Amino acid sequence: MNEFDFETAFRALTDNSPFPWQKALYERFISNRTDHIPASCNLPTGLGKTSVIAIWLIALATHPEKMPRRLVYVVNRRTVVDQTTDEVVKYRDRILALPDAHPLKMKFGTLAISTLRGQFADNRDWSADPSRPAVICGTVDMIGSRLLFSGYGIGFKARPLHAGFLGQDSLLVHDEAHLEPAFQSLIVAIQKEQQRCKEFAKFHVVELTATSRGKGDVFTLSAADENNPVVDRRINAKKSLGFHTVVDEKKQLADKVLELCQGQKESGKAILVFVRTVECLNAVVTGLRKAGCEVQQLTGTLRGLERNNMADPRNVEGCPIFARFLPPPKDDAEEREKWKIVPKSGTVFLVCTSAGEVGVNLSADHLVCDLSPFDSMAQRFGRVNRFGICPDTRIDIIAPSKFDEKDYDDRRKKTLSLLKSLAENGSPARLGGLDPQARIEAFSPQPVILPVTDILFDAWALTSIRDKLPGRPPVAEYLHGKSEWEPPQTKVAWREEVWVLHQDFETTGERKQFQKYASELLAEYPLKNHEFLSDRSDRVFNALKKLAAEPNMPVWILDDEDRIEVTNLRELIKGDKDDLNDKTILLPPQAGGLEKGLMDGGSNYNSDRTDYDVADEWFGKGHQRLRKRIWDDDPLPEGMSIVDTIDTRPEDDVAEQQKGRRFWHRCAIDIEENKNNKYPVLWTIHVGDVVRHAKSVVEGLKIDESLKRAVVLAAEFHDHGKRRAAFQRVLGNFKNAEPYWAKSGPDNRKNQLKEDYRHEFGSLVDLESESAFEKLPDLDLKELIRHLIAVHHGYGRPHFPNPYDPDHFDTNAVASEVPRRFARLQRKYGRWGLAYLESLLRAADWAASASPSEFVKEEE
């Protein structure tokens, strides 16, 4: 890429000239330093920290040997809108607009983008082709759980794939890292464990923050940045500070906030309000509305759908008040065309809890807030006069006259002292000039960070053991730590099938069988981020007690391993509120309890409303629907294929069952095992397709040739177990003779038998009699091939639950060797390294399943 320098490439991607720090970071990335990727970047807010992604892209294009292939961008769990995805989409759009011969387009014309919300939500683009450069954006919960082989909402089969691709050949950028010290500690521990195990594909971690808790080598601004006029304007943006006192915060805080807000009522400004509690927020919002003010509230308790709609300026149904706090589009026709919301004029108020502190590119004219610890106050200050263009910005801070002796309040007291030392100027430069140790002592109390060990990593990696396992704790407290001052959370969502499928169970066995079925159903049609709202567990529990629904209203409870407990409302509220900690409560729409995207125990069910179950409100590019549930006589949505069926009247005769059956759909690209091609696919065709994709996948990877060969050979032998007559009947092929099928068509599945034989286990059995395999001289290579075949659908880590072969009676030796081999290879390649190698074959198999090169012709 000698045709242009960094500055030219940066402008091509971002439409901006780089700041000095951005060029310096690029030069650091491509240098010969052993620490060319810094562990920490300490950068003030408002200076485009997310451009780290653009810098990585250019470094990957110019020096691919120095940079990981995937960038994983992690934001705090309280983030309301992940605008990083929009920035990356702009990068990709600008790349696509370049001439075909441009080096950036040749390298990144197919840049994969995946996130855990919106149109790119879990689209698997990043895992479809491991050799493809990719940006994956997600929250601490979603990325962290996947790194620990636990992936919320993705099912046990996909967990190793996600762990391998996120934890190998990747650069993890942890934004606002000071807000999640437990997660930062965890990812550093994973990095060190991989280094100890000498895993081959590197995992790099970068802490990205304006208020670092860390020490040691930190990349930050230089004198060149301080002399840059734009940087100077932003970091020295004056923000006048005013201090106010209340004697009793609980009783007087809301009134004092209202008094200060109403003093700005005729200012015509965009006023941001921060308070620490939902109760105070509700009082302030109610008071402002009574006073006739234009007001919008923003809390972390708002459901994802409403949250996304409110904050998206491209959504005509979005919030015009919120739009006043977003940066306006640039003066070009294309950008303005995307801007659908007309911002509200006059004075507007946005009242937030901590949900507005991070991840949202807000810029208000004035700020009114209560007092929180220093790290939180720094985030709040960064959301006012963000670009240094407002000449008279003021920040009003309300503090108590006395502080409790608790650790949290002691840190607030220290924060107040620091802020008062600023001589009434809260600019980023003044905040950054405070004594670092004094700032850290005023930070929010650090949670108890639970230590991770090699034994824990081993336990989490046993993904095919789905039951509770002694010594394998839930991952939530390892992601966030144990905190006394941050209460546990519970998620709530609504799904129609909780009502449609409910039944009375006569035996414990019936209940367990149904719970297993419900878990499998949600694995096929998982809950997405837009369906959830999250709130304190005690508030969710109290709201459930207030619901006017029938006591036997069905309820599903999901734990962090995606196991489901089926119960009812009566039994749920008889328990303890702590039973809801870190759980997901799945209600039927008939339970009610939802009002404007918020949990409300006093909101009764309204049959005219259609906004309870929003599972199908998931759209891709061009507002293309990504999944939809339909009844039997509804037309099949274009571009979708059947994923699963559920029988809503199992006791009726066959004819009535057909009427009651509901089909579940999503785009074929989102199906790892595409069982629903238009026509069947021959076994020989599918195997040939997988081999071809495997060769393509490994060709561009920086791994040893022996590992590439293992993946390709495993692709050649991976589906031999499908040649069993019993399995052919599963696919709907009753000919009991060649040619064998690998995939069925929709018409051939009506009479299929239940699949209780794992074809990959049968492939292991057949492998030993393959002459081409037997002749391989490399015993290590043969071991890896066996393992890749065993686990290519997520089983065999470490075991098969039902290891039998209908054509071979004595398979004990093969079955017993599966867990032993898994343990040996995991020691050799590391946990994430082995998962990465497994995922190469899985990606090839998935690509071949999604797009077969040839179908069985209809006349055949």
Secondary structure, DSSP 8 states (H G I E B T S, - for coil): -TTS-HHHHHHHHHSS---HHHHHHHHHHTSS-TT-S-SEEE--TTS-GGGHHHHHHHHHHH-TTTS-SEEEEEE-TT-S--THHHHHHHHHHHHHTS-TT-HHHHHHTT-EEEESSGGGBT--HHHH-TTS-EEEEEEHHHHHHHHTT--TTS-TTTHHHHHHHHSSSEEEEEETGGG-HHHHHHHHHHHHHHHHTT-SS-EEEEEEESS----S--B---HHHHTSHHHHHHHT---EEEEEEES-HHHHHHHHHHHHHHTTTTS--EEEEE-S-HHHHHHHHHHHHHTT-EEEEE-TTS-HHHHHHHH-TT-TTS-HHHHTTS----SSHHHHHH-------S-EEEEESGGGTSS----BSEEEEE---HHHHHHHHTTBSTTS--TT-EEEEEEESS--SSHHHHHHHHHHHHHHTTTTB--HHHHHTS-HHHHHHTS----B-----HHHHHHHT-TT--S--TT---SHHHHH-B-SSS--EEEEEE-THHHHT----SSHHHHHHHHHHHHHHHHHS---GGG-EEEEHHHHHHHHHH--S-TT-EEEEE-TT--EEEEEHHHHHHS-GGGGTT-EEEE-GGG--EETTEE-TT----TT---S--TT--B-GGG-B-EEEEETTS---TTEEEEEEEES-TTS-HHHHHHHEEEEEEEGGG-SS----SS-EEHHHHHHHHHHHHHHHHHTS-S-HHHHHHHHHHHHHTTGGGGSHHHHHHTT--S-SSS-EEE--GGGGTT-----S-HHHHHHHHHTT-HHHHT---HHHHHHHHHHHHTTTS--SS--SS--BTTBS--HHHHHHHHHHHHHHHHHH-HHHHHHHHHHHHHHHHHHHHS-S----TT-
